Amino acid sequence: MVPDAALILETVDFAAGKHRLQKRKDVEGTPYINHPIGVARILSHEAGISDIAVLQAALLHDTVEDTDTTFLEIEVKFGQEVRKIVEEVTDDKTLPKMKRKQLQIEHAPHCSHKAKLVKLADKLYNLRDLNRGTPKGWSERRVQEYFQWAFQVVNGLRGTNLVMESSLDQLFRDRGIEA
């Protein structure tokens, strides 16, 4: 049996290697790996999640979508449970962007509890990042539209984790978005 800390470090190392050349869209060009690490940190430090498969999936949640990683590769390295969670939170990049966004809204209520946790933490990280600074090439209108879309996704995830949902609700209220 591999200790939990070793599993997390192996997962971080894998994700860092896959995302090594990527940058976030923020003005600073932050290394992309900061995002999945931040999502996992929200889960562990704010939401009180200690489930190793959930934390691993958080670290890997963008690898298939944004790198050459396959679901099979994730399953071989990290197991079927982690693969399933990652699969649930991965957009099909062969579809047009607006279709992918609509599918996130439609699929959110039907995700497993573990996938919902990752999705909530991902949205929380991204919205905080948008509040911190507008990405290159984004207008204030685009930022507001992202918040409005994220609100719809989060509504389909409600009842999953009160701490993250409360933090998200505050971000939405600050933007004038309320149920």
N, C-alpha and C positions, 0 to 999 in steps of 0.2 A: 504494500500500500504506500503510495507516494504522499508525503505530507501536503496539506493544503497550501502552505506557503510556496512549496516547490511547484505545485500545479499553477498557481497564479503567476509566479515568475516565468515559468515556461510559456505561459499564454502571453504575457507582456512581451517577452522576447520575440515570439512568433509575430505578434501584431506589429511590433516596432520594425521588424525586418520587412514586413509586407508594405507598411506605410512610409518607409524610410525616405522616399523622395517626394512625398506629398506635403503640401502646406495648406493651412486653413485659408479662407478667403478674407480674413481680417487684414487690417492695414499693416500690422506687424509681420504678417506671413508666418504665423505661429506653426511650429511643426504639427502635422496632423495627428500624430500619436497622442498629443495632449488631450484630444477629444475623447477617444475611447477610455483612456485612463481616467479622465474627469467623470465620464458616465459611470464607470465602476466605482469611483470614489463617492459619488452622490449616493449610489445604492448602499455602499457599506457604511459610510459615515453619517449620512443624513436619514436614510430610509431604514437603517438597521438591518440590512440584508446580509446574511452570512453564508447563504447557499452558494457553494463554489461554482456550480454549473451556471448560475445566473451571473455571477461576477465574471466568469470566463466568457460567457456569451456577450456581456457588455464590452469586454475588451476586444472581442472579435466581430462585433455587430456590423461593421462596415467593410470587412475584409473581402467578402465575396462581391459585394456591390461595387467596390472601388479599386480592387486589385485583381491579380490573376488567380486568387485563391478559389478553390472549388469547395462545394459542400462535402464531397467525399474526402478531400484533404482534411477538413475540419473534423470529420467523423473519425478518420484514422488516427489523427493526433490527439483529439480531445474527447472522443466518445459520441455515441448516438444522441444522448440527451442535449449536449451542447450544440451539436449540429441542428437538432430540431428547433431549438430556441433561435439560433442564428437564422435559420431558414424562415421562421415566422416573421422576423423583423427586417428581412432583406427585400428591397424593392427589385422588381424585374426591370433592369435597365434597357431591355429591348423595347419597352413600351414608352410612349411619349410622356413627357414630364407631368402634364396635367392629368393624364390617366393614372399615373403612379400615385399622385397626390390624392385623387379621388378614391383609389383602392385602399390607401392607408385609412381614410375615414371609414370606408365600408367594412374593412377587415378588423379594425381595432376591437370592437366588442367581442369578436369571435376568437381572439388570440388566447393562448394558454395564460395562466396567471404569471408564469415566469417570463414569458415574452412581453406581457403588459408591463411588468416591472422595468424591463430594459427600455421599452418604448417611452415610458414616463420619464425615466432618467435622461434619455437621449433628448427628449423635447425640453426638459428643464435646462439641460446644459446649453442647448442651442439658443433658447430664448434668453438666457442670462448672457450668453455671448453676444447676441444681437443688441441687448441693452448696453453692453460694455462699449460696443463700437459698431458702426455700420460697415458691412463688408464692402470691399472694392467693387465698384460698379452697381451698387444697390442704392436705390432712392429710399427716402423715408416712407413713401407709399408702399414700396415692395416689402419693407420691414413690417409695416402694419398688416399687409396682406398675409405675410408669413405667420404673424401672431394669430390672425383670424382663422387661418387654416389649421394651425396647431391647436387652437381652442376646440375645433370640431373633432380632431383626432383624440384629444384628451377626454372629451365628453364620452367617447366610446370606451375609454379605459377606466372610467370612474368606478370606485369601490375596490381598487387594487391596493393603494397605499396612501393613507390619509396625509402623511407628512409631505410626500412629493406633490400630491394633489393640492394641498394648502399652499405650498410654495408656488405652484403653477397658477393657482387662482389669484394670488397676490400680483404676480406678473401681469396676468390678464386685466385685473382691475386697474393697475397702473397705466395700462394702455386704453382704458375705457371699454374693455370687452367684458361683459357679464352675461350670465345666463338669463 
